[in-house]
Amino acid sequence: MKHLESHFIELYSKYGTDNKLIKQYWTALKHQYLSNGRYYHNLHHIEAMLTELEAVKEMLVNIDLIWFAVFYHDVIYTPQSNSNEEDSAIYARERLINTSLNNKQIDLIVALILATKKHELHQESDFNYLVDADLSILGKPWEDYLQYTKNIRKEYAIYPDIIYLSGRRKVLNHFLAKDQVFKTHWFQERYEEQARANIARELALYRCVRIDPLNNT
């Protein structure tokens, strides 16, 4: 947690001198990510993304703008909503206008945040590295991946299995239908094979049982 706070404050301090305001922004951000019901889309996810991108930072063009996008991309998160990314982008813009970032830079941060909604291939490499980092959990060892699926299910606990599993299958099959889950060579080399194996294995769980397999594994 302290590492994230230091990173956030150091980043903001490059573009603003109001330390009190920066700390207020961090406190508000932390409150959002620590709110009840966030079992996956929390500060651990933010930290994991920062770690992934740190490994490829020499390949990033606008690294500070990407850091801002990481911190804010899930700041608004309600499982029932279809506009989390848009709402997160608005939240970010309202705070970034109080920095020395120019409109073009803020627009780019907003665009990066919005890119995490559909995770599509982009002509600018920064976008591809960001969305790959966002999806990196898919390529982790099975035990980590399984815990991720359980945490996601908890976030969507409001929905009964018949609705949740239908939507989950659709998402997983969408990934498998792609030529590549990951957009960049670096992430493909590291995670592609394991991601496809994990996704196929999760789908197999749903074919084997009628009740929610994630609560009985």
Phi, psi and chi 1 to 4 in degrees:
 res  aa     phi    psi   chi1   chi2   chi3   chi4
   1 MET       -  -45.2 -175.5   75.3   70.3      -
   2 LYS   -61.7  -37.2  -86.0  -64.6 -178.5 -177.2
   3 HIS   -61.5  -43.8  168.4   70.7      -      -
   4 LEU   -64.7  -43.6  -72.7  179.2      -      -
   5 GLU   -60.7  -44.3 -179.3  177.9   -2.2      -
   6 SER   -63.3  -42.0  -62.7      -      -      -
   7 HIS   -61.9  -46.7 -169.2  154.9      -      -
   8 PHE   -61.7  -48.9 -177.4   89.0      -      -
   9 ILE   -66.4  -40.7  -68.9  174.7      -      -
  10 GLU   -63.2  -41.6 -179.9 -179.2  -10.6      -
  11 LEU   -62.5  -51.0  175.1   64.5      -      -
  12 TYR   -63.8  -34.1 -108.6  100.1      -      -
  13 SER   -66.1  -19.7  -64.1      -      -      -
  14 LYS   -69.3  -23.5  -67.3 -178.4 -178.9 -179.2
  15 TYR  -124.1   13.6  -56.9   95.5      -      -
  16 GLY  -167.9  153.0      -      -      -      -
  17 THR  -114.6    0.2   58.1      -      -      -
  18 ASP   -86.1   88.5 -171.0  -22.0      -      -
  19 ASN   -62.6  -34.6  -66.2  -31.1      -      -
  20 LYS   -63.9  -43.3 -177.1  177.9  179.4  179.6
  21 LEU   -66.5  -41.2 -177.3   61.6      -      -
  22 ILE   -60.6  -43.3  -66.7  171.4      -      -
  23 LYS   -66.7  -34.1  -71.0 -177.9  178.6  179.2
  24 GLN   -64.3  -40.2  -72.3  176.4   -7.0      -
  25 TYR   -63.4  -41.0  -76.1  169.7      -      -
  26 TRP   -64.6  -44.6  166.3 -108.0      -      -
  27 THR   -60.1  -42.4  -61.0      -      -      -
  28 ALA   -66.5  -41.8      -      -      -      -
  29 LEU   -62.8  -47.5 -174.0   88.4      -      -
  30 LYS   -59.4  -41.8 -179.7  174.9   66.4  173.5
  31 HIS   -59.8  -41.6  175.7   75.5      -      -
  32 GLN   -62.1  -48.8  -72.1  -66.7  118.5      -
  33 TYR   -73.4  -19.3  -79.1  106.7      -      -
  34 LEU   -98.1    5.7  -68.2  178.1      -      -
  35 SER   -67.5  157.0   58.2      -      -      -
  36 ASN   -58.5  143.2  -69.5  -24.1      -      -
  37 GLY    91.8   -3.6      -      -      -      -
  38 ARG   -94.4   93.8  -72.4 -162.6 -178.3 -133.5
  39 TYR   -95.1  -23.7  -63.1   94.0      -      -
  40 TYR  -122.7  -46.9  175.2   72.3      -      -
  41 HIS   -80.8   68.4  -66.7   90.1      -      -
  42 ASN  -132.4 -166.1   51.1   35.4      -      -
  43 LEU   -67.6  -24.5  -70.9  175.9      -      -
  44 HIS   -64.7  -37.4  -66.3  -65.4      -      -
  45 HIS   -65.7  -42.2  173.5   52.7      -      -
  46 ILE   -62.0  -45.4  -59.1  -55.1      -      -
  47 GLU   -62.7  -40.6 -172.6  168.6   23.7      -
  48 ALA   -62.8  -41.4      -      -      -      -
  49 MET   -65.2  -43.0  -75.2 -173.7   65.8      -
  50 LEU   -61.4  -39.2  -68.0  173.9      -      -
  51 THR   -64.6  -44.4  -61.2      -      -      -
  52 GLU   -60.6  -44.5  -66.7  -70.1  -17.0      -
  53 LEU   -75.9  -26.7  -69.7  166.8      -      -
  54 GLU   -60.2  -34.7 -175.4   70.2   26.8      -
  55 ALA   -69.4  -20.4      -      -      -      -
  56 VAL  -120.5   19.0  -63.1      -      -      -
  57 LYS   -61.3  -27.0   64.8  180.0 -178.6  179.8
  58 GLU   -70.4  -15.0  -66.7 -176.7   -1.1      -
  59 MET   -93.7   -7.4  -54.8  176.5 -162.8      -
  60 LEU   -88.9  143.2  -54.4  177.3      -      -
  61 VAL   -89.2  -52.0  178.4      -      -      -
  62 ASN  -113.6   72.1  -63.6  -67.5      -      -
  63 ILE   -62.5  -42.3 -170.6  165.3      -      -
  64 ASP   -63.8  -38.0  -78.6   -6.4      -      -
  65 LEU   -66.2  -35.1  -53.3 -170.2      -      -
  66 ILE   -66.8  -40.9  -69.7  178.7      -      -
  67 TRP   -58.9  -44.7  -64.5  147.8      -      -
  68 PHE   -58.9  -43.9  -83.3  117.2      -      -
  69 ALA   -62.7  -39.5      -      -      -      -
  70 VAL   -61.9  -49.4  170.7      -      -      -
  71 PHE   -60.1  -35.9  -84.4  113.5      -      -
  72 TYR  -100.9   -8.4  -79.5  116.4      -      -
  73 HIS   -66.2  -25.7   82.2  -73.5      -      -
  74 ASP  -120.8   21.0  -79.2  -28.7      -      -
  75 VAL   -61.2  -34.4   66.2      -      -      -
  76 ILE  -104.6  119.9  -55.5  -62.2      -      -
  77 TYR  -147.6  111.9 -178.4   74.3      -      -
  78 THR  -130.9  117.3  -56.1      -      -      -
  79 PRO   -54.3  -31.4  -28.6   36.9      -      -
  80 GLN   -78.6  -10.7  -55.8   97.1  -60.2      -
  81 SER   -91.8  146.7  174.5      -      -      -
  82 ASN  -103.2    8.2  -69.7  -40.6      -      -
  83 SER  -126.4   28.3   62.6      -      -      -
  84 ASN   -59.4  -44.9  -74.0  -42.8      -      -
  85 GLU   -66.7  -42.1  -68.9   80.0    8.1      -
  86 GLU   -62.9  -42.8  -69.7   85.2   -8.0      -
  87 ASP   -67.3  -36.8  -65.9  -21.3      -      -
  88 SER   -65.7  -38.6  -66.4      -      -      -
  89 ALA   -64.9  -39.9      -      -      -      -
  90 ILE   -64.4  -44.5  -68.0  171.2      -      -
  91 TYR   -57.0  -45.9 -177.2  103.9      -      -
  92 ALA   -64.2  -47.0      -      -      -      -
  93 ARG   -58.8  -40.6 -174.5 -174.4  -69.7  -82.1
  94 GLU   -61.1  -26.7  -70.2  173.5  -14.8      -
  95 ARG   -94.5  -35.1  -75.3  147.1 -176.0   80.3
  96 LEU   -70.8  -22.2  -65.4  171.5      -      -
  97 ILE   -68.5  -13.5   58.4  174.9      -      -
  98 ASN   -92.9   17.3  -65.3  -40.9      -      -
  99 THR  -116.8 -178.2   69.0      -      -      -
 100 SER   -87.4    3.1   62.2      -      -      -
 101 LEU   -61.5  138.1  -68.4  164.5      -      -
 102 ASN   -85.0  172.1   59.6   43.1      -      -
 103 ASN   -59.2  -38.7  -70.4  -24.3      -      -
 104 LYS   -63.9  -41.1 -175.6  176.4 -179.9  180.0
 105 GLN   -66.8  -42.6  -70.8  171.7  -46.4      -
 106 ILE   -64.5  -41.3  -65.6  174.5      -      -
 107 ASP   -60.5  -36.7  -73.3  -14.8      -      -
 108 LEU   -68.6  -41.2 -178.8   53.7      -      -
 109 ILE   -61.0  -43.9  -66.3  168.6      -      -
 110 VAL   -59.8  -44.8  165.2      -      -      -
 111 ALA   -63.2  -38.5      -      -      -      -
 112 LEU   -63.3  -43.6  -74.1  162.4      -      -
 113 ILE   -60.8  -45.6  -67.6  170.7      -      -
 114 LEU   -65.1  -27.4  -64.9  177.2      -      -
 115 ALA   -66.1  -21.5      -      -      -      -
 116 THR   -78.0    0.5   64.1      -      -      -
 117 LYS   -79.6  -45.8 -177.3  167.9 -172.4  169.2
 118 LYS  -111.7  -13.5  -64.6 -175.3  177.6 -179.8
 119 HIS    53.9   47.2  -58.9   96.0      -      -
 120 GLU   -94.3  157.2  -64.9  177.6  -19.5      -
 121 LEU   -63.6  135.0 -177.9   65.5      -      -
 122 HIS  -123.0  153.3 -161.8  -80.4      -      -
 123 GLN   -73.2  -19.9   62.2 -177.3    4.5      -
 124 GLU  -100.1  127.8  -65.2 -175.4   27.5      -
 125 SER   -62.9  -32.0   61.9      -      -      -
 126 ASP   -56.2  -40.6  -82.4   -2.0      -      -
 127 PHE   -62.2  -42.7  -75.1   78.2      -      -
 128 ASN   -67.6  -39.5  -63.3  -35.0      -      -
 129 TYR   -65.6  -39.1  -78.8  109.4      -      -
 130 LEU   -63.8  -49.9  175.8   67.1      -      -
 131 VAL   -69.2  -31.3  -61.6      -      -      -
 132 ASP   -65.2  -41.1  -82.4   -0.8      -      -
 133 ALA   -63.2  -38.0      -      -      -      -
 134 ASP   -62.9  -32.1 -165.2   27.2      -      -
 135 LEU   -97.9    4.4  -64.4  177.9      -      -
 136 SER   -60.6  -25.7   60.7      -      -      -
 137 ILE   -58.0  -27.7 -175.3   61.4      -      -
 138 LEU   -62.9  -26.3  -59.4 -179.7      -      -
 139 GLY  -102.7   12.9      -      -      -      -
 140 LYS   -80.8  165.7  -61.8  -63.2 -177.5  179.0
 141 PRO   -52.3  150.8  -27.7   36.1      -      -
 142 TRP   -51.9  -41.9  170.8 -109.9      -      -
 143 GLU   -60.1  -41.7  -67.4   76.3   13.7      -
 144 ASP   -68.6  -41.2  -63.5  -29.0      -      -
 145 TYR   -63.3  -42.9  178.3   90.6      -      -
 146 LEU   -62.7  -40.4 -176.2   60.2      -      -
 147 GLN   -63.8  -37.8 -175.1   59.2   54.0      -
 148 TYR   -59.8  -44.4  144.2   74.8      -      -
 149 THR   -64.0  -37.4   64.7      -      -      -
 150 LYS   -65.4  -40.9  -68.5  178.2  178.6  179.7
 151 ASN   -66.8  -40.0  -71.2  -22.1      -      -
 152 ILE   -62.7  -42.2  -69.5  -66.8      -      -
 153 ARG   -61.2  -38.5 -177.3   63.8 -177.4  102.7
 154 LYS   -63.6  -38.3  -71.4  178.2 -177.5  177.8
 155 GLU   -65.5  -29.1  -70.3 -173.6  -19.1      -
 156 TYR  -103.5   28.8  -75.5   84.6      -      -
 157 ALA   -61.9  -20.8      -      -      -      -
 158 ILE   -63.9  -23.3 -170.9  173.7      -      -
 159 TYR   -96.8  138.6  -63.9  107.5      -      -
 160 PRO   -70.4  161.6   25.7  -34.6      -      -
 161 ASP   -53.6  -42.3  -74.4  -10.9      -      -
 162 ILE   -60.7  -33.4 -169.5  170.3      -      -
 163 ILE   -83.6  -46.7  -66.2  176.7      -      -
 164 TYR   -61.6  -47.7  173.7   77.8      -      -
 165 LEU   -68.0  -31.6  -64.5 -178.2      -      -
 166 SER   -63.2  -45.1  175.2      -      -      -
 167 GLY   -68.3  -38.4      -      -      -      -
 168 ARG   -65.2  -44.0 -176.8   67.5 -179.5  171.1
 169 ARG   -58.8  -41.1  -72.0 -170.7 -171.4  100.2
 170 LYS   -61.0  -43.8 -177.1  176.8 -179.7 -179.5
 171 VAL   -63.9  -46.5  169.6      -      -      -
 172 LEU   -65.2  -42.8  -63.4  176.2      -      -
 173 ASN   -66.2  -30.7  -78.2  -48.7      -      -
 174 HIS   -62.1  -42.8  171.9   73.7      -      -
 175 PHE   -66.3  -43.3  -78.9  124.0      -      -
 176 LEU   -66.9  -27.3  -73.4 -176.5      -      -
 177 ALA   -74.1  -17.0      -      -      -      -
 178 LYS   -75.0  149.8  -67.4  177.1  174.6  -71.4
 179 ASP   -62.6  -37.7  -68.8  -24.8      -      -
 180 GLN  -140.1  133.1  -60.6  -76.2  -10.9      -
 181 VAL   -68.6  -42.2  173.7      -      -      -
 182 PHE  -100.6  150.6  -63.3   98.2      -      -
 183 LYS   -92.7  -30.1  -49.1  -62.2 -176.3  -67.3
 184 THR  -103.1  150.6   63.6      -      -      -
 185 HIS   -60.1  -39.9  179.4   73.2      -      -
 186 TRP   -60.3  -47.5 -167.1   91.4      -      -
 187 PHE   -73.1  -33.4  -81.3   92.4      -      -
 188 GLN   -61.8  -46.5  -72.1  169.4    3.0      -
 189 GLU   -62.6  -34.5  -74.0  -70.4  -56.9      -
 190 ARG   -86.8  -35.6 -167.6  172.1 -171.2 -177.2
 191 TYR  -127.9  -14.5  -66.1  130.7      -      -
 192 GLU   -58.0  -51.7 -174.9   74.3   26.6      -
 193 GLU   -61.6  -46.5 -176.7  176.5   -5.7      -
 194 GLN   -66.3  -37.0 -176.9   66.9   47.5      -
 195 ALA   -61.6  -45.9      -      -      -      -
 196 ARG   -65.0  -38.0  -70.6 -174.2  171.9  -83.9
 197 ALA   -65.7  -42.7      -      -      -      -
 198 ASN   -63.3  -45.8  -73.8  -21.7      -      -
 199 ILE   -62.6  -45.0  -66.6  169.6      -      -
 200 ALA   -63.0  -37.7      -      -      -      -
 201 ARG   -68.7  -38.6 -170.4  170.6  178.1 -179.7
 202 GLU   -64.4  -44.1 -176.6 -175.7   -8.7      -
 203 LEU   -60.1  -37.2  -77.3  168.2      -      -
 204 ALA   -63.5  -34.4      -      -      -      -
 205 LEU   -59.7  -40.4  -70.9  176.8      -      -
 206 TYR   -71.8  -24.8  -58.0  145.1      -      -
 207 ARG   -79.0  -21.9  -70.9 -166.0  -67.5  -90.8
 208 CYS   -89.5  -24.2  -67.9      -      -      -
 209 VAL  -134.8  154.6  -68.9      -      -      -
 210 ARG   -93.2  -32.8  -67.7 -176.4  178.5  -83.4
 211 ILE   -81.2  173.3   59.7  173.1      -      -
 212 ASP   -65.7  109.8 -178.8    0.9      -      -
 213 PRO   -68.7  -23.1   28.1  -35.7      -      -
 214 LEU   -71.9  -18.4  -58.3 -176.9      -      -
 215 ASN   -98.4    4.9  -67.6  -31.3      -      -
 216 ASN  -135.9   28.2  -64.5  -88.6      -      -
 217 THR  -101.2      -  -59.9      -      -      -
